[in-house]
Amino acid sequence: MEPSHLAVRSAAGVATVTLERPEVRNAFNAELIAELEQTFEALGGDQSVRAIVLAGAGKTFCGGADVSWMRASLELSREANVEDARAMSRMFRTIDRIGKPVVGKIHGAALGGGAGLVACCDVAIASADTIFGFTETKLGIMPAVISPFVLAKIGRSHARALALTGERFGAARALAIGLVHEVVPEAAALDPAIERVLGEIRSASPTGLAATKALFADVAQSDYDATLELTAQAIAAQRTSREGQDGLRAFLEKRKPAWAT
């Protein structure tokens, strides 16, 4: 079934996934959450897709939770709230762990869960006028589901300062704390910046990218001593893989590897 809250298009090995609820600032509801999870699961298994761009239609990347969805949650039992949160967590985890680079095209605002989406992006590029915020505490709740991704991206110190105040902050601060990786002067400059990043991704080994994402996630969850064997096994597996062999031979033979032609 085609998603109704997303637009998905593919070209030249890149899938662009656009949140398509501009009338509510691309806010989350149960349907959008389910469609994001299903779409990223499908893209993860699509060998023709080398990278994914995540964007938002209209004036805002993602404004967080839909007001109507939040209003409905007031009537949910604790058990139903748990299931609701689990569904959202699965969506974020699917985006975070997909074996392909995710490039965020961030403009307007990324608040609450929208900022959580930014934290899941491998590369995030924002326009200078974008506003960010982990604003959940202003509503009497907490940034619980997004916390694993936010802590991994910006660290405990910045996460505590921003989540406990709930303050909104600009792109310059988002860049300084590592939530985004590049800031461009205006939204019109986002596409050229993203295309430059995609060009770099296209020159890299698809299996090498997937293995690197998986390795970094494993290393982050392992104790120091365990990383010796973990990393040794990972590099040995990639060196002896088809792309690993071709990439090293291509470098020595001064030619492009098969994936870059």
N, C-alpha and C positions, 0 to 999 in steps of 0.2 A: 504494500500500500504506500502511495506517495505521501510524504509528510505534508501536513497542512500549515504548520507553524514554522517551517524551514524552507529555504530554497537551496538546492544542491545542484551545482554544475561542475563538470569536469572538463579540463582542457590541458593538453600538453603535460599530462602526468600530475596535475594539481587539481584537487577537489576543493571548491570554495563552498563552505557551509555558512549560510546567512540566516540569522534569527529574523523571522518575518512577522513580528508583532509590533510594528512601529506605533500603532495607536495607543499601546500601553508601554511604550519605551522598551519593547522586547523583554518584558518581564516574564518570569517563570510561572508556569502553571503545570499541572500534572501532565497535560498532553505534550507540552514543549519538552519537559524533562524526559518523557518516554521516547519522543522522537529523536532527541539528541543522543540518547544511549543507543537506540537502534541504528541510527545513521552512522555513528562512529564505529559500532561493531561491524557494520557492513563494509565501511571503508577500510577497516583494519585487515579484512580478508581480500580486498581488491588489489591484485598485483599490478594493475595499471596505474594505481595512485602512488605517487612518490612523496607527496606532501599535502597538507591540509591547511587552508586558510579559514580562520573562524572570524566572522564579521557580524555586524548588526545593521539592519535596514533602518532608514530614517535618520533622525538626529541623535540617536543614542545607541551605544553598543549594547548595554543591558542594565536596566535600572533595578535589578533585584527581583523580589517576589511580587507577583500580581496581587493587587489589593483585594480583588474578589476571591482569589485563592486563599489569602490570609484570613479573610472574613469567614470563609467556610471552615477553616481549621479551628475556629473557636468552638465549633460544635463537635469536633472529633474527640474520641476517647484517648486516653494515654496510649493504648495499644495501637489505635489507628494512626496516631501521631508518629509512633515508632516506625510503622510501615511506610508512612509518607516520607520520613527522613531517610529511611533505607533506600528507597527508590532514588532520591536525589543523590545520595552518596554513591550509588552504583553508577549514575550518570557521570559524576565528576571523575570517578575512578576509571571509567572506560576512556574518557578523554585523556586523562593523565597518563595512562599506561599503554595507549595505542602505540604500535611499533613503527610509527611514522612521525616526522616532525610536524608539530602544530604551530602555525604562525598566527598570532592574534593581531587583528586590524582594529585598533581601539580608538573610538572617538566619542565625543559627547559626554558620556558618563558611564562608569562601571562601579556600581554600588552593590553592597551586600553580596549576594550570590554572583552578581556580575563581576565583582572583583575576584571572586573565587574562580570564575572562568579564566580570568587573566592569569591567575596563579598557576593554572593547569597548562598554559601555553608554553611551549619550549622556547619560542621567541615571541616577544610582545612588542609591538611598535604602536605608539600613541601619538595623536596630535596634541599640540601644546595646550589647547584649551580643555582637554579632558579632565573631568573631576572624578576622583576615586573616593571610596570610603567603605569601611567595615562598620556599617551603621546599625547593626542588629540590636545592640544594647539600647539604642534610642527608642526601640519598640518594645523593650522589656524582654527581649529574647537574647540569643547569643549566636555567634558565627561558628556553630558546632560542626556542621557537616563539612564546611570548607576549611576547617582548621588544619588538617594534615597537609593540605596543599599550600596554604598561606604560610605556615611555619616553615615548610621546606623551602619556600621561595624567598621570604624576607627575614627569617630568623625570629627567635623568641622575643628579642628586645623590641624590634619595631612592631611586631604583631601585638604585643601587650600594650604598647603605647597607643596604637591606632584603634584596636578593638575596645579597649577600656574607656577611651574617650568617645569613640564613635565619630570622631571628627572627619570632615571631608578634607581632602588634600588634592593638590594639583599634580600635573604630569612631572614637573621638576622633582618633586619629592618622591613620586613613584619611581622615577629613574634612579634617584640617589639611593633608595633602599633595595633596588633590584626587582621590584614588581614588574617593571617594564625595562626593556633593553635599549630602546631608542625612542627619542621624541623628535617629531618633525614639526615644522612651523604651523602647518594647517592641515586640515583633513585631505585637501587635494594632493598633498605630498605623500600620503600614505601608500598609494599604489606603486609609485616608483621605488620607494624604500622596500616594500614587500617583494617586488619583483627582483630586486638586487639580492635579497636574502634567498629567494627561491632559486636564483641562479647558482648560488653557492651550494644549496642543497642538491640540485640536479647534478653537480659535479662530484658528489659523494656517493659511496656505495650504499644501495638500499639495505642490504643485509647488515652492513657495518653500522648504519644508523640505528636499525632496529636492535641490534646487539648492544650498542652503546647505551641506548635508553634503558634497556632491561638491566644492563650491568650497573649503571649508576643507581637505579632503584634498589638493586640487591645490595650494593656496597653501603648505601645509606642506612640499611637496616641490619648490617652485619657488624660484629665487633672487629676491632683492628686486626687481631691475629687471623681471623677467618678470611680476611680479604686477600691474604697472600695466595692461598690455593684458589679462591674464587676468581681472582683476576688472572692468575696463570692459566687456568683452564679456559677462561673466556678468550684470551688473546690467542691461545693455541688453536682453539676451535675456529676462530675467524681467519687466522693465517693459513690454515689448511683448507678453508672453504673455497668454492669456485671463485667468488668475487675477491677474496683475499689473495688468492694466487694470481688472478688476472691483474689486480691492482698493483701488486708489487712488481710483476713482470712488466706491466705497462710503464711504470716509473723508470725501471732500469733500461727499457727499450725506447724510452722517450716517445711514447705514443699515448693516446687516450685509452682508458679502459673501456670495456664493452658497454658498461652502463652509461657512459658519458657521450657515446656516439649517437 
